[in-house]
Amino acid sequence: MSDAAALPGQPRGTVLSGPATARAVNVLAPNASPMTLDGTNTWIVSEPDSELAVVIDPGPLDDVHLRAVLGAAEKAGKRVALTLLTHGHPDHAEGASRFAQLSGTSVRALDPALRLGDEGLAAGDVISLGGLELRVVPTPGHTADSLCFHLPADRAVLTGDTVLGRGTTVVAHPDGRLGDYLDSLRRLRSLTVDDGVNTVLPGHGPVLDDAQGAVEFYLAHRAHRLAQVETAVENGLRAPEEVVAHVYADVDRSLWPAAELSVRAQMDYLREHGLI
């Protein structure tokens, strides 16, 4: 068995529904898959002494899960007053409209198409509710509309799919762009260095107790993959699927379609910088 403390980001291990920090509680959605890992983490965030809570990423359109989220909040003596989205992928956002109906909340997101209500989300926004403070951090790259939420009181950041609790994420070409993603990782690294963030509350996988280590691992991984793709192209491989078969030969073939999205984003990045 692997020592979690020796793995990138120091994952806590088994993904469970329940408290993760003083202010964040996870409700794990029943949608496990190779792409979603153990399932989508739906986060309930609130001040311990407040009756109001925020839900981040209600998850798939699954009434049992959505009602479980409301039930977990109610059991803790909370009323869900706002729904937020890290990005629009269905495993995070498909259930948002139904959840808003069940909870009577608005839905705030960067993408206007995902919003229910008049307010969106933008860089620098601070969400205040019942004494809770969440700071919106723009982190495009996985998708163009990806956001993270900085929870200063817990020295934590909720990362959606920008940083996962296990493995690495996809740069979902063409919407996702590698240059944007690298900038977003550097922005998250600044949170760990300058703002004391030490915990990652991801959209999938276990909580990470070494946020800086996780982000540094992601940056190193991306640099390594980019160098591999550049070498593959220089050696005559031109089609993205050929590059995937060469560079990702040690990765489960079921993940190759997702890897091809990242390869296409990497090849675009190399072309933009005149490297291929």
SULBEL-V803506 format. One record per residue. N is the residue number from 0. RES is the residue in three letters. OMEGA is omega as a letter, one per 20 degrees, with the letter a starting at -180 (NA if undefined). BURIAL is # if it has 24 or more other C-alpha atoms within 12 Angstrom, else .. Layout:
BEGIN
N/RES/OMEGA/BURIAL ; N/RES/OMEGA/BURIAL
END
This chain:
BEGIN
0/MET/a/. ; 1/SER/r/. ; 2/ASP/a/. ; 3/ALA/a/. ; 4/ALA/a/. ; 5/ALA/a/. ; 6/LEU/r/. ; 7/PRO/r/# ; 8/GLY/a/# ; 9/GLN/r/# ; 10/PRO/a/# ; 11/ARG/r/# ; 12/GLY/a/. ; 13/THR/r/. ; 14/VAL/a/# ; 15/LEU/r/# ; 16/SER/r/# ; 17/GLY/a/# ; 18/PRO/r/# ; 19/ALA/r/# ; 20/THR/r/# ; 21/ALA/a/. ; 22/ARG/a/# ; 23/ALA/r/# ; 24/VAL/r/# ; 25/ASN/r/# ; 26/VAL/a/# ; 27/LEU/r/# ; 28/ALA/a/# ; 29/PRO/a/# ; 30/ASN/r/# ; 31/ALA/r/. ; 32/SER/r/. ; 33/PRO/a/. ; 34/MET/a/# ; 35/THR/a/# ; 36/LEU/a/# ; 37/ASP/a/# ; 38/GLY/r/# ; 39/THR/r/# ; 40/ASN/r/# ; 41/THR/a/# ; 42/TRP/r/# ; 43/ILE/a/# ; 44/VAL/r/# ; 45/SER/r/# ; 46/GLU/a/# ; 47/PRO/a/# ; 48/ASP/a/. ; 49/SER/r/. ; 50/GLU/a/. ; 51/LEU/a/# ; 52/ALA/r/# ; 53/VAL/r/# ; 54/VAL/a/# ; 55/ILE/r/# ; 56/ASP/r/# ; 57/PRO/r/# ; 58/GLY/a/# ; 59/PRO/r/# ; 60/LEU/a/# ; 61/ASP/a/# ; 62/ASP/r/# ; 63/VAL/r/. ; 64/HIS/a/# ; 65/LEU/r/# ; 66/ARG/r/# ; 67/ALA/r/# ; 68/VAL/r/# ; 69/LEU/r/# ; 70/GLY/r/. ; 71/ALA/r/# ; 72/ALA/a/# ; 73/GLU/r/. ; 74/LYS/r/. ; 75/ALA/r/# ; 76/GLY/a/. ; 77/LYS/r/# ; 78/ARG/r/# ; 79/VAL/a/# ; 80/ALA/a/# ; 81/LEU/r/# ; 82/THR/r/# ; 83/LEU/r/# ; 84/LEU/r/# ; 85/THR/r/# ; 86/HIS/a/# ; 87/GLY/r/# ; 88/HIS/a/# ; 89/PRO/a/. ; 90/ASP/r/# ; 91/HIS/a/# ; 92/ALA/a/# ; 93/GLU/a/# ; 94/GLY/a/# ; 95/ALA/a/# ; 96/SER/r/# ; 97/ARG/r/# ; 98/PHE/r/# ; 99/ALA/r/# ; 100/GLN/a/. ; 101/LEU/a/# ; 102/SER/a/# ; 103/GLY/a/. ; 104/THR/r/# ; 105/SER/r/# ; 106/VAL/r/# ; 107/ARG/a/# ; 108/ALA/r/# ; 109/LEU/a/# ; 110/ASP/a/# ; 111/PRO/a/. ; 112/ALA/a/. ; 113/LEU/a/# ; 114/ARG/r/# ; 115/LEU/a/# ; 116/GLY/a/. ; 117/ASP/a/. ; 118/GLU/r/. ; 119/GLY/r/# ; 120/LEU/r/# ; 121/ALA/r/# ; 122/ALA/r/. ; 123/GLY/r/. ; 124/ASP/r/. ; 125/VAL/r/. ; 126/ILE/a/# ; 127/SER/a/. ; 128/LEU/r/# ; 129/GLY/a/. ; 130/GLY/r/. ; 131/LEU/r/# ; 132/GLU/r/# ; 133/LEU/a/# ; 134/ARG/a/# ; 135/VAL/r/# ; 136/VAL/r/# ; 137/PRO/a/# ; 138/THR/r/# ; 139/PRO/r/# ; 140/GLY/r/# ; 141/HIS/r/# ; 142/THR/r/# ; 143/ALA/a/# ; 144/ASP/a/# ; 145/SER/r/# ; 146/LEU/r/# ; 147/CYS/r/# ; 148/PHE/r/# ; 149/HIS/r/# ; 150/LEU/a/# ; 151/PRO/a/# ; 152/ALA/r/# ; 153/ASP/a/# ; 154/ARG/a/# ; 155/ALA/r/# ; 156/VAL/r/# ; 157/LEU/a/# ; 158/THR/a/# ; 159/GLY/r/# ; 160/ASP/a/# ; 161/THR/r/# ; 162/VAL/a/# ; 163/LEU/r/# ; 164/GLY/r/# ; 165/ARG/a/# ; 166/GLY/a/# ; 167/THR/a/# ; 168/THR/a/# ; 169/VAL/r/# ; 170/VAL/a/# ; 171/ALA/r/# ; 172/HIS/j/# ; 173/PRO/a/. ; 174/ASP/r/# ; 175/GLY/a/# ; 176/ARG/a/# ; 177/LEU/r/# ; 178/GLY/r/# ; 179/ASP/a/# ; 180/TYR/r/# ; 181/LEU/r/# ; 182/ASP/a/# ; 183/SER/r/# ; 184/LEU/r/# ; 185/ARG/r/# ; 186/ARG/r/# ; 187/LEU/r/# ; 188/ARG/r/# ; 189/SER/r/. ; 190/LEU/a/# ; 191/THR/a/# ; 192/VAL/a/. ; 193/ASP/a/. ; 194/ASP/r/. ; 195/GLY/r/. ; 196/VAL/r/# ; 197/ASN/a/# ; 198/THR/r/# ; 199/VAL/r/# ; 200/LEU/a/# ; 201/PRO/r/# ; 202/GLY/r/# ; 203/HIS/r/# ; 204/GLY/a/# ; 205/PRO/r/# ; 206/VAL/r/# ; 207/LEU/a/# ; 208/ASP/r/# ; 209/ASP/a/# ; 210/ALA/a/# ; 211/GLN/r/# ; 212/GLY/r/# ; 213/ALA/a/# ; 214/VAL/r/# ; 215/GLU/r/# ; 216/PHE/r/# ; 217/TYR/r/# ; 218/LEU/r/# ; 219/ALA/r/. ; 220/HIS/a/. ; 221/ARG/r/# ; 222/ALA/r/. ; 223/HIS/r/. ; 224/ARG/a/# ; 225/LEU/r/# ; 226/ALA/r/. ; 227/GLN/r/# ; 228/VAL/r/# ; 229/GLU/r/# ; 230/THR/r/. ; 231/ALA/r/# ; 232/VAL/r/# ; 233/GLU/r/. ; 234/ASN/r/. ; 235/GLY/r/. ; 236/LEU/a/. ; 237/ARG/a/. ; 238/ALA/a/. ; 239/PRO/a/# ; 240/GLU/r/# ; 241/GLU/r/. ; 242/VAL/r/# ; 243/VAL/a/# ; 244/ALA/a/# ; 245/HIS/a/# ; 246/VAL/a/# ; 247/TYR/a/# ; 248/ALA/a/. ; 249/ASP/a/. ; 250/VAL/r/. ; 251/ASP/a/. ; 252/ARG/r/. ; 253/SER/r/. ; 254/LEU/a/# ; 255/TRP/r/# ; 256/PRO/r/# ; 257/ALA/r/# ; 258/ALA/r/# ; 259/GLU/r/# ; 260/LEU/r/# ; 261/SER/r/# ; 262/VAL/r/# ; 263/ARG/r/# ; 264/ALA/r/# ; 265/GLN/r/# ; 266/MET/r/# ; 267/ASP/a/# ; 268/TYR/r/# ; 269/LEU/r/# ; 270/ARG/a/. ; 271/GLU/a/. ; 272/HIS/r/. ; 273/GLY/a/. ; 274/LEU/r/. ; 275/ILE/NA/.
END
